């Protein structure tokens, strides 16, 4: 089994998991409504993807650095 390919395939779901921790915690502590948390996850995902695409070649970019 090629572990590098498995790691590369697991990066996207892991990025989403890491980005969703903050909004889910805000909903848990009743600081934010669930609908706004979903919107915040989408905004954070968009920013992460944009920064990831704009990063120089060979460097990890984005909000989540993997």
PyMOL Python script that loads the backbone (N, CA, C, O; Angstrom):
from pymol import cmd

cmd.read_pdbstr("""\
ATOM      1  N   UNK A   1       0.834  -1.172   0.000  1.00  0.00           N
ATOM      2  CA  UNK A   1       0.000   0.000   0.000  1.00  0.00           C
ATOM      3  C   UNK A   1       0.885   1.245   0.000  1.00  0.00           C
ATOM      4  O   UNK A   1       1.867   1.319   0.739  1.00  0.00           O
ATOM      5  N   UNK A   2       0.535   2.202  -0.820  1.00  0.00           N
ATOM      6  CA  UNK A   2       1.298   3.445  -0.915  1.00  0.00           C
ATOM      7  C   UNK A   2       0.720   4.460   0.078  1.00  0.00           C
ATOM      8  O   UNK A   2      -0.354   5.016  -0.150  1.00  0.00           O
ATOM      9  N   UNK A   3       1.434   4.695   1.171  1.00  0.00           N
ATOM     10  CA  UNK A   3       0.943   5.564   2.234  1.00  0.00           C
ATOM     11  C   UNK A   3       0.911   7.026   1.808  1.00  0.00           C
ATOM     12  O   UNK A   3       0.090   7.796   2.307  1.00  0.00           O
ATOM     13  N   UNK A   4       1.791   7.419   0.896  1.00  0.00           N
ATOM     14  CA  UNK A   4       1.809   8.805   0.441  1.00  0.00           C
ATOM     15  C   UNK A   4       0.514   9.149  -0.303  1.00  0.00           C
ATOM     16  O   UNK A   4      -0.036  10.234  -0.117  1.00  0.00           O
ATOM     17  N   UNK A   5       0.024   8.230  -1.144  1.00  0.00           N
ATOM     18  CA  UNK A   5      -1.230   8.464  -1.859  1.00  0.00           C
ATOM     19  C   UNK A   5      -2.405   8.509  -0.888  1.00  0.00           C
ATOM     20  O   UNK A   5      -3.323   9.311  -1.059  1.00  0.00           O
ATOM     21  N   UNK A   6      -2.380   7.660   0.119  1.00  0.00           N
ATOM     22  CA  UNK A   6      -3.438   7.660   1.122  1.00  0.00           C
ATOM     23  C   UNK A   6      -3.439   8.971   1.902  1.00  0.00           C
ATOM     24  O   UNK A   6      -4.504   9.524   2.177  1.00  0.00           O
ATOM     25  N   UNK A   7      -2.274   9.466   2.256  1.00  0.00           N
ATOM     26  CA  UNK A   7      -2.159  10.743   2.967  1.00  0.00           C
ATOM     27  C   UNK A   7      -2.654  11.897   2.101  1.00  0.00           C
ATOM     28  O   UNK A   7      -3.367  12.774   2.587  1.00  0.00           O
ATOM     29  N   UNK A   8      -2.288  11.902   0.844  1.00  0.00           N
ATOM     30  CA  UNK A   8      -2.739  12.960  -0.075  1.00  0.00           C
ATOM     31  C   UNK A   8      -4.256  12.938  -0.225  1.00  0.00           C
ATOM     32  O   UNK A   8      -4.878  13.997  -0.309  1.00  0.00           O
ATOM     33  N   UNK A   9      -4.854  11.764  -0.259  1.00  0.00           N
ATOM     34  CA  UNK A   9      -6.306  11.650  -0.384  1.00  0.00           C
ATOM     35  C   UNK A   9      -7.015  12.079   0.897  1.00  0.00           C
ATOM     36  O   UNK A   9      -8.150  12.553   0.843  1.00  0.00           O
ATOM     37  N   UNK A  10      -6.370  11.920   2.032  1.00  0.00           N
ATOM     38  CA  UNK A  10      -6.987  12.260   3.314  1.00  0.00           C
ATOM     39  C   UNK A  10      -6.852  13.741   3.661  1.00  0.00           C
ATOM     40  O   UNK A  10      -7.496  14.203   4.603  1.00  0.00           O
ATOM     41  N   UNK A  11      -6.044  14.485   2.937  1.00  0.00           N
ATOM     42  CA  UNK A  11      -5.817  15.891   3.274  1.00  0.00           C
ATOM     43  C   UNK A  11      -7.086  16.745   3.191  1.00  0.00           C
ATOM     44  O   UNK A  11      -7.344  17.545   4.090  1.00  0.00           O
ATOM     45  N   UNK A  12      -7.869  16.591   2.145  1.00  0.00           N
ATOM     46  CA  UNK A  12      -9.065  17.430   1.976  1.00  0.00           C
ATOM     47  C   UNK A  12     -10.071  17.250   3.108  1.00  0.00           C
ATOM     48  O   UNK A  12     -10.515  18.244   3.683  1.00  0.00           O
ATOM     49  N   UNK A  13     -10.447  16.015   3.450  1.00  0.00           N
ATOM     50  CA  UNK A  13     -11.375  15.883   4.590  1.00  0.00           C
ATOM     51  C   UNK A  13     -10.774  16.385   5.905  1.00  0.00           C
ATOM     52  O   UNK A  13     -11.491  16.928   6.747  1.00  0.00           O
ATOM     53  N   UNK A  14      -9.477  16.207   6.082  1.00  0.00           N
ATOM     54  CA  UNK A  14      -8.838  16.697   7.301  1.00  0.00           C
ATOM     55  C   UNK A  14      -8.841  18.217   7.355  1.00  0.00           C
ATOM     56  O   UNK A  14      -9.035  18.795   8.425  1.00  0.00           O
ATOM     57  N   UNK A  15      -8.629  18.881   6.209  1.00  0.00           N
ATOM     58  CA  UNK A  15      -8.702  20.347   6.164  1.00  0.00           C
ATOM     59  C   UNK A  15     -10.081  20.827   6.596  1.00  0.00           C
ATOM     60  O   UNK A  15     -10.204  21.749   7.401  1.00  0.00           O
ATOM     61  N   UNK A  16     -11.111  20.196   6.057  1.00  0.00           N
ATOM     62  CA  UNK A  16     -12.474  20.580   6.398  1.00  0.00           C
ATOM     63  C   UNK A  16     -12.749  20.341   7.883  1.00  0.00           C
ATOM     64  O   UNK A  16     -13.414  21.153   8.527  1.00  0.00           O
ATOM     65  N   UNK A  17     -12.252  19.253   8.417  1.00  0.00           N
ATOM     66  CA  UNK A  17     -12.430  18.959   9.835  1.00  0.00           C
ATOM     67  C   UNK A  17     -11.765  20.025  10.702  1.00  0.00           C
ATOM     68  O   UNK A  17     -12.363  20.500  11.668  1.00  0.00           O
ATOM     69  N   UNK A  18     -10.549  20.398  10.370  1.00  0.00           N
ATOM     70  CA  UNK A  18      -9.821  21.402  11.145  1.00  0.00           C
ATOM     71  C   UNK A  18     -10.518  22.760  11.055  1.00  0.00           C
ATOM     72  O   UNK A  18     -10.637  23.464  12.058  1.00  0.00           O
ATOM     73  N   UNK A  19     -10.980  23.128   9.859  1.00  0.00           N
ATOM     74  CA  UNK A  19     -11.641  24.417   9.685  1.00  0.00           C
ATOM     75  C   UNK A  19     -13.000  24.467  10.381  1.00  0.00           C
ATOM     76  O   UNK A  19     -13.461  25.550  10.742  1.00  0.00           O
ATOM     77  N   UNK A  20     -13.637  23.339  10.572  1.00  0.00           N
ATOM     78  CA  UNK A  20     -14.968  23.344  11.181  1.00  0.00           C
ATOM     79  C   UNK A  20     -14.932  23.303  12.701  1.00  0.00           C
ATOM     80  O   UNK A  20     -15.982  23.428  13.331  1.00  0.00           O
ATOM     81  N   UNK A  21     -13.781  23.136  13.305  1.00  0.00           N
ATOM     82  CA  UNK A  21     -13.693  23.054  14.763  1.00  0.00           C
ATOM     83  C   UNK A  21     -14.142  24.363  15.413  1.00  0.00           C
ATOM     84  O   UNK A  21     -14.904  24.331  16.380  1.00  0.00           O
ATOM     85  N   UNK A  22     -13.695  25.497  14.913  1.00  0.00           N
ATOM     86  CA  UNK A  22     -14.026  26.785  15.522  1.00  0.00           C
ATOM     87  C   UNK A  22     -15.525  27.084  15.436  1.00  0.00           C
ATOM     88  O   UNK A  22     -16.127  27.381  16.468  1.00  0.00           O
ATOM     89  N   UNK A  23     -16.159  27.020  14.256  1.00  0.00           N
ATOM     90  CA  UNK A  23     -17.601  27.288  14.222  1.00  0.00           C
ATOM     91  C   UNK A  23     -18.432  26.304  15.053  1.00  0.00           C
ATOM     92  O   UNK A  23     -19.419  26.699  15.673  1.00  0.00           O
ATOM     93  N   UNK A  24     -18.043  25.046  15.069  1.00  0.00           N
ATOM     94  CA  UNK A  24     -18.787  24.061  15.860  1.00  0.00           C
ATOM     95  C   UNK A  24     -18.637  24.359  17.351  1.00  0.00           C
ATOM     96  O   UNK A  24     -19.593  24.195  18.109  1.00  0.00           O
ATOM     97  N   UNK A  25     -17.465  24.790  17.777  1.00  0.00           N
ATOM     98  CA  UNK A  25     -17.268  25.166  19.178  1.00  0.00           C
ATOM     99  C   UNK A  25     -18.107  26.392  19.533  1.00  0.00           C
ATOM    100  O   UNK A  25     -18.658  26.468  20.631  1.00  0.00           O
ATOM    101  N   UNK A  26     -18.210  27.350  18.613  1.00  0.00           N
ATOM    102  CA  UNK A  26     -19.037  28.527  18.866  1.00  0.00           C
ATOM    103  C   UNK A  26     -20.511  28.154  18.998  1.00  0.00           C
ATOM    104  O   UNK A  26     -21.222  28.730  19.820  1.00  0.00           O
ATOM    105  N   UNK A  27     -20.973  27.204  18.203  1.00  0.00           N
ATOM    106  CA  UNK A  27     -22.358  26.743  18.318  1.00  0.00           C
ATOM    107  C   UNK A  27     -22.547  26.002  19.638  1.00  0.00           C
ATOM    108  O   UNK A  27     -23.575  26.156  20.297  1.00  0.00           O
ATOM    109  N   UNK A  28     -21.571  25.210  20.020  1.00  0.00           N
ATOM    110  CA  UNK A  28     -21.668  24.440  21.262  1.00  0.00           C
ATOM    111  C   UNK A  28     -21.825  25.364  22.470  1.00  0.00           C
ATOM    112  O   UNK A  28     -22.618  25.084  23.369  1.00  0.00           O
ATOM    113  N   UNK A  29     -21.073  26.458  22.491  1.00  0.00           N
ATOM    114  CA  UNK A  29     -21.139  27.404  23.601  1.00  0.00           C
ATOM    115  C   UNK A  29     -22.221  28.462  23.398  1.00  0.00           C
ATOM    116  O   UNK A  29     -22.273  29.449  24.131  1.00  0.00           O
ATOM    117  N   UNK A  30     -23.084  28.256  22.404  1.00  0.00           N
ATOM    118  CA  UNK A  30     -24.242  29.093  22.119  1.00  0.00           C
ATOM    119  C   UNK A  30     -23.873  30.554  21.859  1.00  0.00           C
ATOM    120  O   UNK A  30     -24.614  31.465  22.227  1.00  0.00           O
ATOM    121  N   UNK A  31     -22.734  30.764  21.231  1.00  0.00           N
ATOM    122  CA  UNK A  31     -22.320  32.100  20.825  1.00  0.00           C
ATOM    123  C   UNK A  31     -22.801  32.409  19.420  1.00  0.00           C
ATOM    124  O   UNK A  31     -22.928  33.573  19.039  1.00  0.00           O
ATOM    125  N   UNK A  32     -23.065  31.370  18.658  1.00  0.00           N
ATOM    126  CA  UNK A  32     -23.413  31.500  17.246  1.00  0.00           C
ATOM    127  C   UNK A  32     -24.518  30.509  16.908  1.00  0.00           C
ATOM    128  O   UNK A  32     -24.565  29.408  17.456  1.00  0.00           O
ATOM    129  N   UNK A  33     -25.414  30.910  15.998  1.00  0.00           N
ATOM    130  CA  UNK A  33     -26.465  29.998  15.562  1.00  0.00           C
ATOM    131  C   UNK A  33     -25.896  29.010  14.549  1.00  0.00           C
ATOM    132  O   UNK A  33     -24.890  29.287  13.896  1.00  0.00           O
ATOM    133  N   UNK A  34     -26.543  27.867  14.426  1.00  0.00           N
ATOM    134  CA  UNK A  34     -26.048  26.794  13.565  1.00  0.00           C
ATOM    135  C   UNK A  34     -25.976  27.216  12.102  1.00  0.00           C
ATOM    136  O   UNK A  34     -25.033  26.844  11.404  1.00  0.00           O
ATOM    137  N   UNK A  35     -26.937  27.972  11.633  1.00  0.00           N
ATOM    138  CA  UNK A  35     -26.927  28.428  10.239  1.00  0.00           C
ATOM    139  C   UNK A  35     -25.736  29.300   9.930  1.00  0.00           C
ATOM    140  O   UNK A  35     -25.138  29.193   8.860  1.00  0.00           O
ATOM    141  N   UNK A  36     -25.389  30.167  10.868  1.00  0.00           N
ATOM    142  CA  UNK A  36     -24.223  31.030  10.667  1.00  0.00           C
ATOM    143  C   UNK A  36     -22.930  30.230  10.733  1.00  0.00           C
ATOM    144  O   UNK A  36     -21.950  30.568  10.069  1.00  0.00           O
ATOM    145  N   UNK A  37     -22.929  29.174  11.529  1.00  0.00           N
ATOM    146  CA  UNK A  37     -21.741  28.329  11.623  1.00  0.00           C
ATOM    147  C   UNK A  37     -21.464  27.638  10.291  1.00  0.00           C
ATOM    148  O   UNK A  37     -20.312  27.520   9.873  1.00  0.00           O
ATOM    149  N   UNK A  38     -22.526  27.182   9.630  1.00  0.00           N
ATOM    150  CA  UNK A  38     -22.362  26.537   8.319  1.00  0.00           C
ATOM    151  C   UNK A  38     -21.804  27.543   7.322  1.00  0.00           C
ATOM    152  O   UNK A  38     -20.909  27.219   6.542  1.00  0.00           O
ATOM    153  N   UNK A  39     -22.329  28.760   7.347  1.00  0.00           N
ATOM    154  CA  UNK A  39     -21.827  29.804   6.452  1.00  0.00           C
ATOM    155  C   UNK A  39     -20.365  30.126   6.760  1.00  0.00           C
ATOM    156  O   UNK A  39     -19.570  30.333   5.843  1.00  0.00           O
ATOM    157  N   UNK A  40     -20.011  30.170   8.030  1.00  0.00           N
ATOM    158  CA  UNK A  40     -18.623  30.450   8.414  1.00  0.00           C
ATOM    159  C   UNK A  40     -17.685  29.342   7.950  1.00  0.00           C
ATOM    160  O   UNK A  40     -16.556  29.624   7.548  1.00  0.00           O
ATOM    161  N   UNK A  41     -18.124  28.097   7.997  1.00  0.00           N
ATOM    162  CA  UNK A  41     -17.306  26.984   7.501  1.00  0.00           C
ATOM    163  C   UNK A  41     -17.045  27.154   6.006  1.00  0.00           C
ATOM    164  O   UNK A  41     -15.925  26.944   5.541  1.00  0.00           O
ATOM    165  N   UNK A  42     -18.089  27.537   5.248  1.00  0.00           N
ATOM    166  CA  UNK A  42     -17.905  27.755   3.815  1.00  0.00           C
ATOM    167  C   UNK A  42     -16.947  28.903   3.537  1.00  0.00           C
ATOM    168  O   UNK A  42     -16.118  28.811   2.631  1.00  0.00           O
ATOM    169  N   UNK A  43     -17.049  29.979   4.300  1.00  0.00           N
ATOM    170  CA  UNK A  43     -16.159  31.133   4.113  1.00  0.00           C
ATOM    171  C   UNK A  43     -14.722  30.740   4.436  1.00  0.00           C
ATOM    172  O   UNK A  43     -13.806  31.070   3.683  1.00  0.00           O
ATOM    173  N   UNK A  44     -14.518  30.043   5.542  1.00  0.00           N
ATOM    174  CA  UNK A  44     -13.166  29.610   5.902  1.00  0.00           C
ATOM    175  C   UNK A  44     -12.600  28.646   4.864  1.00  0.00           C
ATOM    176  O   UNK A  44     -11.411  28.701   4.551  1.00  0.00           O
ATOM    177  N   UNK A  45     -13.435  27.773   4.334  1.00  0.00           N
ATOM    178  CA  UNK A  45     -12.986  26.828   3.300  1.00  0.00           C
ATOM    179  C   UNK A  45     -12.584  27.568   2.030  1.00  0.00           C
ATOM    180  O   UNK A  45     -11.579  27.231   1.404  1.00  0.00           O
ATOM    181  N   UNK A  46     -13.368  28.579   1.648  1.00  0.00           N
ATOM    182  CA  UNK A  46     -13.046  29.373   0.471  1.00  0.00           C
ATOM    183  C   UNK A  46     -11.714  30.104   0.652  1.00  0.00           C
ATOM    184  O   UNK A  46     -10.876  30.096  -0.249  1.00  0.00           O
ATOM    185  N   UNK A  47     -11.517  30.731   1.802  1.00  0.00           N
ATOM    186  CA  UNK A  47     -10.264  31.450   2.073  1.00  0.00           C
ATOM    187  C   UNK A  47      -9.088  30.484   2.068  1.00  0.00           C
ATOM    188  O   UNK A  47      -8.036  30.791   1.506  1.00  0.00           O
ATOM    189  N   UNK A  48      -9.255  29.320   2.687  1.00  0.00           N
ATOM    190  CA  UNK A  48      -8.188  28.327   2.718  1.00  0.00           C
ATOM    191  C   UNK A  48      -7.819  27.871   1.315  1.00  0.00           C
ATOM    192  O   UNK A  48      -6.637  27.776   0.985  1.00  0.00           O
ATOM    193  N   UNK A  49      -8.814  27.588   0.490  1.00  0.00           N
ATOM    194  CA  UNK A  49      -8.547  27.131  -0.877  1.00  0.00           C
ATOM    195  C   UNK A  49      -7.862  28.218  -1.691  1.00  0.00           C
ATOM    196  O   UNK A  49      -6.934  27.933  -2.447  1.00  0.00           O
ATOM    197  N   UNK A  50      -8.313  29.469  -1.543  1.00  0.00           N
ATOM    198  CA  UNK A  50      -7.717  30.588  -2.260  1.00  0.00           C
ATOM    199  C   UNK A  50      -6.246  30.771  -1.874  1.00  0.00           C
ATOM    200  O   UNK A  50      -5.388  30.910  -2.745  1.00  0.00           O
ATOM    201  N   UNK A  51      -5.961  30.771  -0.583  1.00  0.00           N
ATOM    202  CA  UNK A  51      -4.578  30.927  -0.128  1.00  0.00           C
ATOM    203  C   UNK A  51      -3.723  29.728  -0.529  1.00  0.00           C
ATOM    204  O   UNK A  51      -2.538  29.881  -0.823  1.00  0.00           O
ATOM    205  N   UNK A  52      -4.311  28.557  -0.540  1.00  0.00           N
ATOM    206  CA  UNK A  52      -3.583  27.350  -0.948  1.00  0.00           C
ATOM    207  C   UNK A  52      -3.181  27.434  -2.419  1.00  0.00           C
ATOM    208  O   UNK A  52      -2.075  27.036  -2.785  1.00  0.00           O
ATOM    209  N   UNK A  53      -4.074  27.948  -3.260  1.00  0.00           N
ATOM    210  CA  UNK A  53      -3.772  28.062  -4.689  1.00  0.00           C
ATOM    211  C   UNK A  53      -2.776  29.179  -4.973  1.00  0.00           C
ATOM    212  O   UNK A  53      -2.033  29.101  -5.951  1.00  0.00           O
ATOM    213  N   UNK A  54      -2.743  30.214  -4.143  1.00  0.00           N
ATOM    214  CA  UNK A  54      -1.839  31.355  -4.350  1.00  0.00           C
ATOM    215  C   UNK A  54      -0.457  31.143  -3.723  1.00  0.00           C
ATOM    216  O   UNK A  54       0.438  31.963  -3.924  1.00  0.00           O
ATOM    217  N   UNK A  55      -0.274  30.076  -2.980  1.00  0.00           N
ATOM    218  CA  UNK A  55       1.014  29.812  -2.327  1.00  0.00           C
ATOM    219  C   UNK A  55       2.065  29.486  -3.382  1.00  0.00           C
ATOM    220  O   UNK A  55       1.755  28.870  -4.401  1.00  0.00           O
ATOM    221  N   UNK A  56       3.306  29.898  -3.139  1.00  0.00           N
ATOM    222  CA  UNK A  56       4.381  29.551  -4.072  1.00  0.00           C
ATOM    223  C   UNK A  56       4.548  28.040  -4.197  1.00  0.00           C
ATOM    224  O   UNK A  56       4.247  27.291  -3.267  1.00  0.00           O
ATOM    225  N   UNK A  57       5.020  27.614  -5.333  1.00  0.00           N
ATOM    226  CA  UNK A  57       5.200  26.186  -5.618  1.00  0.00           C
ATOM    227  C   UNK A  57       6.124  25.551  -4.581  1.00  0.00           C
ATOM    228  O   UNK A  57       7.190  26.089  -4.283  1.00  0.00           O
ATOM    229  N   UNK A  58       5.722  24.433  -4.046  1.00  0.00           N
ATOM    230  CA  UNK A  58       6.540  23.702  -3.089  1.00  0.00           C
ATOM    231  C   UNK A  58       6.296  24.099  -1.643  1.00  0.00           C
ATOM    232  O   UNK A  58       6.836  23.463  -0.738  1.00  0.00           O
ATOM    233  N   UNK A  59       5.495  25.137  -1.398  1.00  0.00           N
ATOM    234  CA  UNK A  59       5.206  25.554  -0.037  1.00  0.00           C
ATOM    235  C   UNK A  59       3.765  25.202   0.314  1.00  0.00           C
ATOM    236  O   UNK A  59       2.874  25.236  -0.535  1.00  0.00           O
ATOM    237  N   UNK A  60       3.561  24.868   1.565  1.00  0.00           N
ATOM    238  CA  UNK A  60       2.193  24.627   2.042  1.00  0.00           C
ATOM    239  C   UNK A  60       1.543  25.974   2.301  1.00  0.00           C
ATOM    240  O   UNK A  60       2.100  26.813   3.009  1.00  0.00           O
ATOM    241  N   UNK A  61       0.370  26.182   1.730  1.00  0.00           N
ATOM    242  CA  UNK A  61      -0.306  27.449   1.920  1.00  0.00           C
ATOM    243  C   UNK A  61      -1.679  27.242   2.513  1.00  0.00           C
ATOM    244  O   UNK A  61      -2.083  26.116   2.803  1.00  0.00           O
ATOM    245  N   UNK A  62      -2.379  28.314   2.687  1.00  0.00           N
ATOM    246  CA  UNK A  62      -3.726  28.239   3.220  1.00  0.00           C
ATOM    247  C   UNK A  62      -3.757  28.457   4.708  1.00  0.00           C
ATOM    248  O   UNK A  62      -2.725  28.675   5.342  1.00  0.00           O
ATOM    249  N   UNK A  63      -4.947  28.398   5.261  1.00  0.00           N
ATOM    250  CA  UNK A  63      -5.111  28.526   6.702  1.00  0.00           C
ATOM    251  C   UNK A  63      -4.620  27.284   7.415  1.00  0.00           C
ATOM    252  O   UNK A  63      -4.046  27.354   8.502  1.00  0.00           O
ATOM    253  N   UNK A  64      -4.854  26.149   6.786  1.00  0.00           N
ATOM    254  CA  UNK A  64      -4.382  24.866   7.321  1.00  0.00           C
ATOM    255  C   UNK A  64      -3.119  24.528   6.528  1.00  0.00           C
ATOM    256  O   UNK A  64      -3.170  24.431   5.302  1.00  0.00           O
ATOM    257  N   UNK A  65      -2.017  24.354   7.194  1.00  0.00           N
ATOM    258  CA  UNK A  65      -0.720  24.227   6.523  1.00  0.00           C
ATOM    259  C   UNK A  65      -0.330  22.802   6.166  1.00  0.00           C
ATOM    260  O   UNK A  65       0.823  22.411   6.349  1.00  0.00           O
ATOM    261  N   UNK A  66      -1.281  22.019   5.657  1.00  0.00           N
ATOM    262  CA  UNK A  66      -0.904  20.696   5.135  1.00  0.00           C
ATOM    263  C   UNK A  66      -1.675  20.412   3.892  1.00  0.00           C
ATOM    264  O   UNK A  66      -1.509  19.351   3.292  1.00  0.00           O
TER     265      UNK A  66
END
""", "prot")
cmd.dss("prot")
cmd.show_as("cartoon", "prot")
cmd.util.cbc("prot")
cmd.orient("prot")
